[in-house]
Amino acid sequence: MSLITIDQTKCRKDGLCAKECPMAIIRQWNKESLPEFIPGGEMICIQCGHCVAVCPHGALSHSGIPLEQCPPVRKGLLINEEQAVQFLRSRRSVRFFENRPLERETIQKLIEIARYAPTASNSQMVEWQVMTDEKKIHEVAEAAVEWMRAILQKDPQPAYAPYMPMIVAVWDAGIDVVLRKAPALIIASAPKEDANGLVDVTLALSYLELAAVPMGLGTCWAGLIQGVLLSSPNLKKKVGIPENHPHHYPMMLGYAKPKYFRLPERRAPKITWR
C-alpha cells in the first residue's frame, strides 16, 4: 500500500513532489498522470515530509505525515533578513537566572519545538532528560567539582584547564559557577545507532536555545558537566542517560535575569574559497 495519497481534485500534475523527493521514490510518468510511489519506495522513505510541504495545492498527504497535521506557512509570520540577523546575534549565553521555577509546560513546549531540528536521514533519535529538582541539580554540580578536585590532586602541574582551581575554590566558598543555580538542567542524547548522533543532539539543543529567547528564558551549554559525563559512567547513570547513548550534551535553562541592549561583535570569519 502506498504511503502517499493524491487528491485528484487538487493535484495540478506539476511534478513538484517527484522533483523534491530526496530519495527519488516518487515518480510521474507524464504531465497527464498522477504522482505515485515507485515499487518498494515504502521501504526507503525517510518520512521527511518534503512531498507534503512542497505542494502548493494541498493535494498530497503522507500516512506518516498527514496533511491535516502540517499547517500552511503563514506569510504574515515570515521574518526578513534584518530581523533574522538581529535575532541570531542577540542570543546570549545566560549565566544568571531568576530565582523562580520553570513550569513543566514551558519546558515541554521548548522540547516540542526542538524536535523539528534536522537529523541525519530524518532518524529523529534524540531523547531528553530533564532535571528540575534543585537538590539533584546541586548534586550534579557537586559531582563536577569533585571530578575537578580529583584531577587537581592527582596532577598539580598545569596539565588541567586553567580555570579548574578557581572553580573549586569558589565552590568551597559557597558559590556555584558550574550550573549557576539554574532551575533546570536539560540533557539531549542519542543512541550509538545514530552515526550522526552528536550533531543531531547539537542541532536539537540549538533549536531549543533559540526558541527560549522570545519566551524570556536563558540557556547556557554546560561544558563542565559534559566533561564529567564523558568520564564518569556513574554520573551518566545518575542523570538518567541510557547506557547505549554515547552522544549527549547538557544545557542550563531558566528565566534570564540580565537584559541585553547591544549586539557584541565577533571575529571575522576565516574563509577559504576554492
C-alpha positions, -999 to 999 in steps of 0.1 A, spaced: 0 0 0 14 34 -10 23 58 18 10 88 -2 -25 98 -11 -32 122 -40 -64 143 -41 -72 142 -78 -94 173 -75 -65 194 -62 -34 179 -80 -21 201 -108 2 174 -120 31 198 -119 55 171 -106 69 192 -77 66 163 -53 85 140 -76 113 166 -82 116 174 -45 117 138 -31 153 134 -17 150 96 -21 137 98 -57 109 74 -48 80 95 -62 76 94 -100 52 110 -125 52 93 -159 40 124 -178 21 156 -174 -12 138 -175 -5 112 -149 -7 115 -111 24 112 -89 30 77 -74 55 58 -53 79 36 -72 77 -1 -63 94 -7 -30 95 30 -22 78 25 11 109 6 23 133 35 18 110 65 25 126 86 53 93 104 61 109 138 57 76 154 46 91 173 17 64 160 -6 37 173 16 54 206 22 63 214 -14 28 210 -28 12 245 -30 -23 230 -36 -25 207 -6 -31 177 -29 -7 152 -13 -9 135 21 15 110 36 4 84 60 33 92 83 29 130 79 -8 136 74 -17 168 56 -40 179 84 -11 179 108 10 201 86 -2 237 89 4 260 60 33 286 61 18 319 73 33 347 53 25 372 79 49 354 103 79 354 79 108 375 91 131 395 68 169 392 66 175 421 90 152 407 116 168 373 113 203 387 117 193 407 149 175 377 164 205 354 159 230 380 171 210 388 202 213 353 216 235 352 247 248 325 269 230 333 302 247 326 334 224 344 359 189 332 364 159 345 382 151 326 414 119 311 402 110 276 390 103 267 354 69 254 345 69 218 331 46 230 303 72 256 292 100 231 291 77 207 272 69 234 247 106 240 241 113 204 235 84 201 212 99 229 191 134 213 192 121 181 177 118 199 144 156 203 142 171 183 113 185 149 120 206 126 97 183 107 73 154 121 94 162 95 121 147 115 149 165 95 176 172 124 200 159 118 236 156 141 265 164 141 303 150 170 323 160 178 359 142 205 378 148 193 414 171 219 430 188 193 452 195 169 423 209 198 401 232 208 430 244 172 433 253 172 396 273 204 400 290 190 431 300 159 411 317 181 386 336 200 413 348 168 429 358 155 395 380 186 390 393 184 426 404 148 419 422 160 388 440 188 406 451 165 434 464 138 410 483 162 388 492 196 404 511 206 373 493 228 347 481 198 326 445 207 335 423 235 324 435 268 340 400 276 353 397 245 374 414 257 406 392 289 406 360 269 402 369 246 430 379 275 453 347 294 445 326 263 451 343 258 485 333 294 493 297 286 487 293 299 451 281 276 422 297 287 390 292 252 375 254 252 370 248 287 383 218 276 403 199 271 371 163 260 378 165 233 351 192 211 335 183 196 302 203 168 286 197 157 250 211 123 239 211 99 211 219 62 208 250 47 193 230 35 163 228 72 153 261 77 135 254 114 134 243 115 170 263 143 184 254 166 155 217 157 159 219 164 196 237 198 190 211 209 164 182 200 187 197 220 216 204 249 192 168 249 182 158 248 219 180 277 229 168 299 201 132 291 209 139 300 245 148 336 237 114 351 229 100 333 260 122 353 282 143 323 290 181 319 290 203 290 283 240 280 287 258 250 273 271 231 304 305 221 291 319 212 326 291 188 331 297 173 297 333 167 307 322 148 338 296 128 319 322 116 294 345 104 321 320 92 347 296 64 339 281 67 374 271 103 369 258 95 334 236 68 350 225 91 378 212 118 355 193 91 335 212 90 302 206 55 287 237 33 288 237 29 250 236 67 244 272 78 238 261 111 222 249 137 247 252 173 259 237 192 289 222 227 289 212 250 317 178 266 314 159 293 334 144 327 333 171 351 323 180 377 349 200 401 327 187 422 298 210 430 269 209 461 248 238 457 223 249 431 198 286 422 206 309 418 176 327 386 168 359 378 149 357 380 112 351 345 96 381 328 81 370 317 47 389 298 20 373 300 -14 380 272 -39 
